[in-house]
Amino acid sequence: MTRIEGSVALVTGGSRGIGRALVEALYERGAKKVYATARDPRTVTHPDAVPLALEVSDPASVAAAAELAQDVTVLINNAGASVNANFLDSPVDDVRREFETNFYGPLLVTRAFVPVIERNGGGHLLNVHSVLSWIGLAGSYSASKAAFWSQTNSLRLDLKPRGIDVTGLHVGYVDTDLTAGIDAPKSTPEGVAAQALDGIETGAFEVLADDLSRQVKAGLSAGVEALYPQLTA
Ligand SMILES: NC(=O)c1ccc[n+]([C@@H]2O[C@H](COP(=O)([O-])OP(=O)(O)OC[C@H]3O[C@@H](n4cnc5c(N)ncnc54)[C@H](OP(=O)(O)O)[C@@H]3O)[C@@H](O)[C@H]2O)c1
């Protein structure tokens, strides 16, 4: 079980949205130090956070961040993009770009930080997925989050014997820049961050942070028609 109090955490995409709320909540729970990454570290405005430059799809940038943050015990792969490329009409490069950020990015970051966390005596990995990992309503975004979910499931097995517990976070709409153009009920970043940290501290394999995520996950075992009623309408 991982205690937040006294931990050293790194939150990718920690300057805004869910990432910033995670940084705030980590300090509230007694984290010793929290690195908040951004592509432009000047955008990290949290007064206590340690800003760190990071482009998750760039191996050199990931290596440089890991070199600077050798004391990390809790890694949170939060950074993500929402390209939502349509599989029939959008340029295939848009699909690739989404996977670079949402699948390969966290993979590079995790590979760089696993040895760091191990050297520090073990710790925790939290990967931020989506309800859309389980329902293909957003083209390349859904696909990238489904693949990321699968990555997390494999890593959980690989990392357990190495002293690193793994939690996956699933949630529907959250009120951030990512959903600025969407008019629908949204969770608050603060509420999602609190549930995510509860998940870390209780050793939960998964955190389902809203009703929609719980409903969709339950629908997975009910057949394709349950999740996609438009197919039989
Ligand atoms: N909002 C939702 O409804 C919702 C729902 C489910 C899951 N999620 C997931 O939650 C996570 C956070 O999203 P959010 O809603 O807080 O979005 P946001 O406010 O748009 O923030 C996205 C964050 O990701 C970072 N980022 C994007 N591309 C990056 C790259 N190539 N390299 C490094 N950092 C990159 C951004 O960093 P910069 O500051 O450098 O731009 C920013 O901090 C994402 O993984 C998202 O998919 C969001």
The ligand as an SDF file (V2000), in Angstrom:
LIG
                    3D

 48 52  0  0  0  0  0  0  0  0999 V2000
  -11.4720   16.1970  -19.2540 N   0  0  0  0  0  0  0  0  0  0  0  0
  -12.0900   15.0270  -19.4070 C   0  0  0  0  0  0  0  0  0  0  0  0
  -13.3130   14.9810  -19.6280 O   0  0  0  0  0  0  0  0  0  0  0  0
  -11.3280   13.7430  -19.3020 C   0  0  0  0  0  0  0  0  0  0  0  0
  -12.0530   12.5620  -19.1550 C   0  0  0  0  0  0  0  0  0  0  0  0
  -11.3850   11.3450  -19.0590 C   0  0  0  0  0  0  0  0  0  0  0  0
  -10.0120   11.3320  -19.1080 C   0  0  0  0  0  0  0  0  0  0  0  0
   -9.3160   12.4850  -19.2730 N   0  0  0  0  0  0  0  0  0  0  0  0
   -7.8780   12.4060  -19.3380 C   0  0  0  0  0  0  0  0  0  0  0  0
   -7.3370   13.1350  -18.2630 O   0  0  0  0  0  0  0  0  0  0  0  0
   -6.0230   13.5840  -18.5850 C   0  0  0  0  0  0  0  0  0  0  0  0
   -5.9060   15.0660  -18.2940 C   0  0  0  0  0  0  0  0  0  0  0  0
   -6.8130   15.7320  -19.1120 O   0  0  0  0  0  0  0  0  0  0  0  0
   -7.4670   17.1360  -18.7610 P   0  0  0  0  0  0  0  0  0  0  0  0
   -8.9110   16.9710  -18.9450 O   0  0  0  0  0  0  0  0  0  0  0  0
   -6.9220   17.6670  -17.5060 O   0  0  0  0  0  0  0  0  0  0  0  0
   -6.9630   17.9610  -20.0220 O   0  0  0  0  0  0  0  0  0  0  0  0
   -6.2450   19.3670  -20.2420 P   0  0  0  0  0  0  0  0  0  0  0  0
   -6.7200   20.3580  -19.2360 O   0  0  0  0  0  0  0  0  0  0  0  0
   -6.4250   19.6330  -21.6980 O   0  0  0  0  0  0  0  0  0  0  0  0
   -4.7350   19.0360  -19.9150 O   0  0  0  0  0  0  0  0  0  0  0  0
   -4.0100   18.1470  -20.7320 C   0  0  0  0  0  0  0  0  0  0  0  0
   -2.6330   18.0500  -20.1330 C   0  0  0  0  0  0  0  0  0  0  0  0
   -1.8700   17.1060  -20.9000 O   0  0  0  0  0  0  0  0  0  0  0  0
   -0.6430   17.7070  -21.2440 C   0  0  0  0  0  0  0  0  0  0  0  0
   -0.1730   17.2310  -22.5500 N   0  0  0  0  0  0  0  0  0  0  0  0
   -0.9080   17.0850  -23.6750 C   0  0  0  0  0  0  0  0  0  0  0  0
   -0.1240   16.6330  -24.6720 N   0  0  0  0  0  0  0  0  0  0  0  0
    1.1240   16.5020  -24.1540 C   0  0  0  0  0  0  0  0  0  0  0  0
    2.3800   16.0840  -24.6750 C   0  0  0  0  0  0  0  0  0  0  0  0
    2.5050   15.6990  -25.9470 N   0  0  0  0  0  0  0  0  0  0  0  0
    3.4570   16.0660  -23.8540 N   0  0  0  0  0  0  0  0  0  0  0  0
    3.3390   16.4580  -22.5620 C   0  0  0  0  0  0  0  0  0  0  0  0
    2.1960   16.8790  -21.9960 N   0  0  0  0  0  0  0  0  0  0  0  0
    1.0980   16.8910  -22.7920 C   0  0  0  0  0  0  0  0  0  0  0  0
   -0.9060   19.1880  -21.2900 C   0  0  0  0  0  0  0  0  0  0  0  0
    0.3210   19.8120  -21.0670 O   0  0  0  0  0  0  0  0  0  0  0  0
    0.6540   21.3140  -21.5580 P   0  0  0  0  0  0  0  0  0  0  0  0
    0.2620   22.1500  -20.3850 O   0  0  0  0  0  0  0  0  0  0  0  0
    2.1090   21.2580  -21.8370 O   0  0  0  0  0  0  0  0  0  0  0  0
   -0.1810   21.5870  -22.7680 O   0  0  0  0  0  0  0  0  0  0  0  0
   -1.9030   19.3780  -20.1640 C   0  0  0  0  0  0  0  0  0  0  0  0
   -1.2780   19.5730  -18.9310 O   0  0  0  0  0  0  0  0  0  0  0  0
   -5.8310   13.2290  -20.0690 C   0  0  0  0  0  0  0  0  0  0  0  0
   -5.0930   12.0260  -20.1780 O   0  0  0  0  0  0  0  0  0  0  0  0
   -7.2420   13.0150  -20.5590 C   0  0  0  0  0  0  0  0  0  0  0  0
   -7.2970   12.1650  -21.6710 O   0  0  0  0  0  0  0  0  0  0  0  0
   -9.9450   13.6990  -19.3520 C   0  0  0  0  0  0  0  0  0  0  0  0
  1  2  1  0
  2  3  2  0
  2  4  1  0
  4  5  1  0
  4 48  2  0
  5  6  2  0
  6  7  1  0
  7  8  2  0
  8  9  1  0
  8 48  1  0
  9 10  1  0
  9 46  1  0
 10 11  1  0
 11 12  1  0
 11 44  1  0
 12 13  1  0
 13 14  1  0
 14 15  2  0
 14 16  1  0
 14 17  1  0
 17 18  1  0
 18 19  2  0
 18 20  1  0
 18 21  1  0
 21 22  1  0
 22 23  1  0
 23 24  1  0
 23 42  1  0
 24 25  1  0
 25 26  1  0
 25 36  1  0
 26 27  1  0
 26 35  1  0
 27 28  2  0
 28 29  1  0
 29 30  1  0
 29 35  2  0
 30 31  1  0
 30 32  2  0
 32 33  1  0
 33 34  2  0
 34 35  1  0
 36 37  1  0
 36 42  1  0
 37 38  1  0
 38 39  2  0
 38 40  1  0
 38 41  1  0
 42 43  1  0
 44 45  1  0
 44 46  1  0
 46 47  1  0
M  CHG  2   8   1  16  -1
M  END
$$$$
